[in-house]
């Protein structure tokens, strides 16, 4: 059919829409390509729409009605573009929508509306154009006369346009139905979920920074995970005043995403100066809230990345070659039957998150002296004693202001040796046992060696432990520490017992399979498990004027339980369920390493909403047993007796009858 407008006008219109899509989604901000595509697309859309107005006004009869039908469809598509514009940053500012949750709802609603309107406009255009065909429609042919009106079958065009609109609305209805079904799913998920909030440690790290952090969130618009993450960082910004949060669409802000090597949605970029750290998150809400979700441990993830931005990587040297828990292969073959195999996967992973590089320190290297680049040295439960040359090297290291963490075990043969005088401590061999407060494992008397304590001092190295009043620290076959006089800098050194056992515990000096308390030879007491020791200030590097300076003295932490830093496998669903490897001591390593490294300003809780297996001490197990075996039946019996009493009382009352008069 001959019409006033050519067939290729609609094709150019669609090309203009496609260029707008590319400019706004694929090439936005990419060296001007996005702006150029947007500009060309807008010109094509506006130009063809203006041409439709001209052909509509310049035609008569059936031709005019055909052009008017196409013009209405073009206007609908233009209205869809205006609704899309209200979802952009400029559009959101125009309508005054700024809050994260409000933005998500607004963008979601507008997206549904503009997509429906666009589909309801383009499908009728396509069906009308297929009906009209291309014959005799290669150029504009505006005629004010109605002489050729018979060549245009308007009723046919009108019917096909209505059919196209019906198809479009049906598709829109299906789309909305699917969306509503997804949002109103009758499935009920009663599992606990909560995104972790900014913890005290993370807030302290952010506050200590001299520069502000910029947080870039690359998520799709209206994403639920984005709302959770944005809420976390807005809370951190409010608590510190050192965080700025920006939300970006990866496709729209393609150049910015390229600058920070962002290749997928769900990426968080934390920027400080010219340094940046990336954090990848799942964008699907159902996946993000289940399993080992990073949303549950978001604070720990952010804490680790902030540490990497505020200071350079440090080095932690772990001694090897003495049968340590981090080097089980070096255990003496004669001791392997007595010493259990333990690993330090969780410890090494956490040290890496605290921005430490881990290096081994063997006998030959240690005997020559601790490397100058060592931030701290860790001696983790050696089963064979360290050589005198190694202990002397550690003593010299402390004398120069070094930092040392030592964990000893009663199963091994190692001790503090020459370090006892400087540290003011000696190791008591024996097995800490507790028949009152312990963790049930095997259901027999050997569980008493899994003692639990809640006795922590108010020291920077145990800040998180002391604040968690409802949680205890597990001591697995621990020994004890005994105080002895200082022989080096006695008047300037300071010693604090940071962890003690419960008053119901005793030290089994004989060991073996005797798990019962002997009144005659054993004593219940609060035994020393962990100690923090610090020495006097030492000479530092001369200042710029050449004057001598001082720096903080040496620091050491000594523990009578090597298992505190060993792996512990936990299964949430029994032996056949998935296993999670954690560190026995929980947050102790964080605070201890920060205190040793002179970063006590950073100590504090790192919040986590991660699911862990629930385990009870013997006392708690007894309470639950009584509640279930005695309490539950009594409750049911009480309810039954009460109900029966009420029924009998109701039946016993005389009923009122109405008098009947003749």
N, C-alpha and C positions, 0 to 999 in steps of 0.2 A: 504493500500500500504506500502511496505517495503521501508524505507528511512534510510539515514545514521545517523540521530539523532532520539532519542526517543521522544514520545509525551510529556513526563513530563518535557522536557527541556524548552518548551514555558511556562508551568505552573510555573516553578521555576523563569523564567524571569519576569513574571507578579507579582509573590510574591515579588521579589526584588524591583520592582517599587512601590508596595504597602508599603513595609517597608521604602523606601525613602520618600514616602508621609507622613507616620506616624512620621518619624524622623524629617522632616522639618516643619510639620504643627501641629501635636498633642502633641508630646513629646519633642519638642526642648528645651533644657536647663533644663529638669526635672531630676535632679540627675543622669545625664549621660545616661538616657534611650534613649533620642533623638539621641545623638551621636552614641550610640551602634546600634540603628535601622538604622541610615543613613549608618554607616560603613558596616553592614551586607548586607543591600540592595544594596549598591554600588558594593560589592564583588560579589553578585549573578548576578547582571546585567552584570558586566565586564566579569565574569567567563563564563556565558552562551554565551555572544557575542564571546568570544575567542573560545569557543567550536564550534560555528557556523562557524567561520573562518577555523578551523581545518577540520570539516566535509565537508566544501565546497572545500577546496584545496585537500582533500584526496579522493574525489569521482569523478566519471566520468559520462558522458552522462546525462540521465534524472535525475538521483539522484543528480548530481551536480547542475543542473539547479533549482531543487526544493530547495536545501539548499541555493543557491544563492538568490533565491526569499525571503526566510525567513531571510537571513542575511541582505538584503537591508532594510527590515522592522525593524530589530533590530537597524541598523545604524540610521534610521530615528528617532526611539524612543530615541536613545542616543543623537542625535542632539537636540531633544526637551528638554532633560535634560540640555544640555549646555545653551540653550536659557533661561530656567528657572533660571539657576545659575546667569545669568546677571541681574536678578531682585532682587537678595539678596543684603545685605549691601556691601559685598565684591565685588560683580559684579558691583554694581553702582560705587564704588570707582575705579574699573578697567577701566570702560568706561568714567569716569570723569563727571558723572551726579550727581550734588549735589543740585541744586536749587529745591525748593518744587514743583513748577509747572512743571518743566522739568522732575522731577522724576515721577510725576503722569502720564505724557504723555508717558514717556519711559516704565514704568511698564505696563501701559495699552496696549501698542503696543506689547511688548514682551509676555505678557500673552496670547493675541490672537494668536500670532504665534506659541508659544510652545504647546498650547492646540490643535490647528489645526494639527500640525505635529505629536503630540502624538496619536491623534485619527486616523489620516491617516496611522499610522504604526500599531497600535494594532488591528484595525478591520480586515485588511487583514491577520494578523497572526492568529486571532481567526477563520476566515472563512477557511483558508488553513488547519489549524489543524483539524477542523471538517470534512473537505473533506478527509483528509488522514486517519482519524480514529486512533484507538489504536492498532489494530491487527498487529502483527509482528513488533511492534515499542516500545518494552519495554527496549531496550538497544542500545548503540551506535553500528553501524554496517557499518564501513567505508570500502568500497571495491574499490580498484583501477581498478578492471576489470569492463567491461560493460556488463558482461554476464547476469546479472539480471535486465538489464535496462528496459526490457519489463514490469516488474511488476510496473513500475512507469508511471502513465499517466500524463506527464508534462503539456500537453495542457489543461487538465482539471484543474490542479492546477493553471496554469497561468490564465485561464479564471476566476476562482473563486477569485484569488488574485486581478485581475482588477475589478471585481464586488465589492469586499470589499473596494478597493480604491475609487471606484465611490460612494458607500454608505457613506464612511467617508468624502469625499469632499462635497457631498450633505449636510450632517449634518453640516459641517464647513460653507458652504455657508448660510444655514439657520441661524446659530449662528451669523455670521457676518451681515447678513441682519437685524436680530432683533436688533443687537447693533447699526447699522447705523440708523435704523428707530427710535430707542429711542433717539439717539443723534440729528437726523435731523427732529424731530417731527415738523409738520407744526403748531401746536398750539402755540399761542403767548400769553405769560403771561406778561401783562403790569403793574403788581403790583410792588410797590417799595420794594426793598430788599437791605439791606447792613448790613454786620457784623459790630457790634460796634467796634470802635478802642480804644486803651488804653487811658483812661482819665487822667487828671492831678492828681486826687487823687490816682489812682492806681499806677501811675508812682512814686509819692511821697512816697507811702508805700514801694514799692520795693527798692527805693534808700536809704531809711532809715535803711534797714536791714543790719546787720553786716555780715550776711551769705548769700551766693548765694542761689537762688531758682532753683530747678531742676524740669522741666516740662516734664512729660512722657505722650505721646499721644498714646493711644491704638486704632488704627483704621485699617480697612482693607486697603491693598495696593491700591493706585489709587483712594481713596475715595474723593469725592468733598468737603464734610464737613471738612475732615481733612485738605485740602488745605486752607480753610478759617480760621480754628482754628490755624493752624501752622503760617499763616500770621500774625494773631493777636499777638501771643507770640513772634514771631521774631521781630515785631515792639516794643514790650515791652522790649525785650532783648537789642535792639539797643538803646532805650531811656534811659535805666538804667545801663546796664553793669552788672546787678545782676541776670540775668536769663539765664539758659541753657536749650535748647529744644532738646528732643530726641523723635523720632518716632519709635513705635514698633508695630509689629503684635501680637495680643493677643495669637494666636495659636503658633507662632514661639517662642515668648518670654514667654512661659507658666510659667516658674519658677518666672520670674520678676512680671508677672501679679498676681501670687499667693501670692507673698510677700506683695503686696499692696491691696489684696482682690478685684482685678478686675475680674468681672464675665461676662462682656459683652463688645462688641465693642462700640466705641463712648465714652469711659471713659478717662477723663483727670486727671492725678494725679499731684498735686503740692507738692513738697517735700522741707522742710527746716529743716536741721539737722535730728533729729529722729522723727519729726512730719510731717504728710502728710494730705492733704485734697483731696477729690474726687469730680469731677464734671462730671455728666452724660449728654451726648448730643445725639440727634437723628442722626443716620448715613445715613438715607435715605434723599437725597437732597431735594426732593419735599416736604417731611414732615418738614424738618428742616427749610425751608425758609418761611413756612406759619404759620398763627396763632400766638400763644404766644411763638414764637421760642426763645430758649436760645441764639441762635446766635445773635439775635437782642439786647439782654441784656447781652452779654458775658462779657462786662467790669464790669457790676454790680456784676455778679456772681463771677468773679475772684477777684474783690475788696473785697468782703465779705470773701473769703477764705484766701486771703493774710493777712487780719486783724486777722483772727483766728490763723495764723501761727506766726505773729510777736509779739503778746502780749497775755497774759492770758485773759480769759473771765472776764468781769466786771459786776457789778450789778447796775441796775437802779431800784430804789424804786418809785412806783406810789401810791400816796395817794388814799385811798378809804373810802367810808362811808359818803361822803358829796355831793353826786349827781354829781360826776365827769363824764366826757364823757366816761371814761373807766370803770365806775361803775354806769350805768344808773338806775339799780335796787334800788339804795339808794336815788334816788331823792325824795324829800318830795312830798307826794300825792297831796298836794295843789298847787304844782308848775308844775305838769306833763302836764297840759293843756297849759302852757305857754312856757315850755322848750321843744324843739324838742328832739326826741330820736336820739342820735349819738353814733357811735361805733369807736373803735380805732384798727381795724384789721390791717390796713396798717402800722400804727405806730409800733405796737408790732412786726409785721413781719420784718420791717426794722431795729428795734433795735436788733432783733436776728441776722440779717445779719451783723450788726456792732459789733457782738460778745458781746452783753449784755445779761445778764440773768435778766428777769423781775420779780420783786417781789412786792406784795402788802404791803402797809404800812397803817394800820388802826389807828383809834383814840387812842386806848389804847397803842399800840406800839409806836406811834409817840410822845405821851405825855411823855413817859419815855425817849425819846431821839432817834435820828436817829442812826441806826445800824452802827457800825464802818466799816463794809465792803462795805458801800454804796459809789459808784463812783459818783452818782448824785441822786437827788430827783426831781420828777416831780409832779407838782400840776396842773391838767388839767381841767380847767373850772368848779370848784365846784359851785353848785347852793346854797348850804348852807354854811355859813361862818365857817371857821375852829375855833376851841376853842382856847382861849388865851394860854392854856398850849401847844397846838400844834404849834402855831405861835412862842411861846417862845423857843420851842425845835428847830425849824428851824433857829431861830436867833442864838442860841448857836452853831448849826451846821455850820452856815456860819462863826461865830467867830473863829472856829477851822480850817477854810480853806475849808469848804464844797462847793459843787456845786449844784445850785438850778435852776430849770426852772419852771416858774409860768405863766399860761395862764388864763386870767379872761374873763368873758362874761357879757355883760350888762343885760342878762336875769336872771342871778343869783343874789344872795344877798351877795356873798363873796367879800372881799377886801384884801388889804395887811396888814391892822391893824398895829401892832407894828413893822412890817418890813419896813414901809414907811421911818422911819428915817435912817435905815441902807442903804436902796436902793436908797433913794433920789427920790422916785416916789410915786404918788398916782393915783388911778384909777378913771377916769371920767365916770360916768354912762351916757349912751345915746347911740343912734344908729347912726353910721356913715352912711351917705347918700351921694350919688353922682349922679347928673342927667346928667353928661357929659360923664364920663368914668365908665361904669358898664357892667356887663355881662347879656345879655338878656336870661331870663329863661322862664317866664310865659307870656311875652308880655304885661305887665301892669306896673303901677308905682311902685309896690313892688319890681321890679327888681333893683331899685336904691339902695337897701340895699346890693346888690351883687357888691360892689365897687371893682375896680381894681386899683392897684398902681404899679408904676415902680420906686418909690423913695427909693433907698437903699444906705446906706453909705458904704464906703470902709473899712469894718470890716471883720475879719476872719469868723465871724458867718454868714455873708451874701455874702461870696465870689462868690459862684455859681450864686446866684440871681443877683448880681451886674454886672456879666459878660454877663448874658443873656439879652442883651439890648432890644431884640424884644419880650420878654416874661414878663408878669406882674404877680403879686401876687394877688390872689382872697381874698377879705376881706368880709366875710359873717356876716352881722349884728354885726359889731365890735364896741367896745367902743374906748376909747382913754386914753393915759397916760399923766399926767402932772408932770412936774419936781417940786420938793420941796427941801429945803435945807437938806444936810446930817446932822444927829445928832450923828453919830458914825464915827470916823476917817475921818472927813470931808476933811482934807488937804491931805489925802493919798488915798482916794477912787477916782475912775475914772468911769465916766458914758458916754455912747455913744448911741445916738438915731440911731438905725440901720435901722428902717423901718418907713416911714412916708406916709400918704395918699397923694393923688393928691391935687393940690391947689383948684380944683373945688368942693371939698367935704365939708360937714358941719356936725356938731354933733347935731342930733335931740334929745334934752334933754327931750322932752315930750314923745317920742316913739310913740307907737300906729300905726295907719294907715295913719299918715300924712307924705307923701313923697315929699312935696314941700318945697322949701326954703323960709323962712320968713326973709325978709330984716331987720326987726326991732329987733328980738330977737336971730337970728342965724348968724353965721359968717363962711364964706368960708375960709379955712386955710389948711395948711399941718399939720395935727394932728399926734401926736406921737403914733405909733402902737406897736413898739418893741424897747426894750432898752437892752443894754449889760452893766453890772456893775461889777467892780472888785475892791477888797479891797487890803490893804497892805499885805506884806509878813508876815507869821506867823511862830512861832518856829517849827522846824522839829525834827526828831530823831537825837540824838548825833552821830557824826561820830565815826570811829573805835578808835580814840584817846580820845574819851569822850568830844570833843569840841562841843558846841552848833551849830546847823545849822538852816538855814531858808528854807522854801519852799514857793511856790507860794500861794498867798492869795486866799480868797474866790472869787467865780465867780457866777454871777446870770444873767439869762435872763428872762425878763418880757414882756409879750405880752398882748395886749388889745383885743385879739380875740381868743377864745378857739377853734373855728372851723378850725383854721390853722392846727391842729393836728388830726382832725376828718376824718372819711372816706368820700369819695366822689365817688358815683357810676357813671360811664360813659359808655354809650352804643354807639358803633360806627355806628350801623345801625338802630337807632331809638329805640322806646320802646320795640319792639319785638326782638331786636338783643341781642347778648351776652353782659354781663355787666362786666366791669373791675372796680375793687375797687382800688382807689389810695388815697393818702393823699392830702388834699387841698393845703398845702404849698409846695409840691414838694420836692426840695432838701434842704429846710430850716432845717429840722431835722438833716440831715447829718452834715452840717457845724456847727450848733448850738451845737450838742452833742460832736463833736470833739473839739470845742473851750472850752466847759465846762470841758471836760475831759483832757485838756492840750495837745491835739493832733492837734493843729492848723497847724502843719507841714503837716498833711494829708488832709487838706481841699482842695476842688477843685471839678471840674466837674467829675461826673461819667457818661460816655457817654452811650447813649441808642438810638437804631434805632427802638424802639417799636412804633407801630401805636397807636395814640391816636385820640380821636374825636376832630375835629376842631371846636372851638367855637369863636365867634367874639364879641367884645364889641359893644356898640351902634354906635359909630363913624364908626367902620369898617363895620357894617351892613348897615349903610347909604351909605357908599362908594360903597359897592357891589350892593346895590339896584339901585343907580344911574347908575352904569356901565351897569347893565343888562337891566334896563327899558329905559334909555335914550341913553347910549353909544352904545349898540348893534344895535338898529334901525338906529342911525346916521351913524354907520359904514357901514351897508348894503346899506343905501341910497346913501352914498358917492361913494361906489363901483359901484352901478348901474348908477349914473349920470356920473361918469368918463368913464365907458364903452360905454354909449350912445354917449357921446361927441366924443370919439375916432372914433366910427363907422361913425358918420355924417361927421367928418372931412375927413375920408378916402374916403367916397363916393363923397364928394364935389370936389375932385381933378380930373382934366381932364385926361382921359386915353390916352396913346400914341397909335396911330394906324400906322401901316406900310403903306407906299406909294406903290401903285400898278402901275407899268409902263406898258404901252401897248407893 
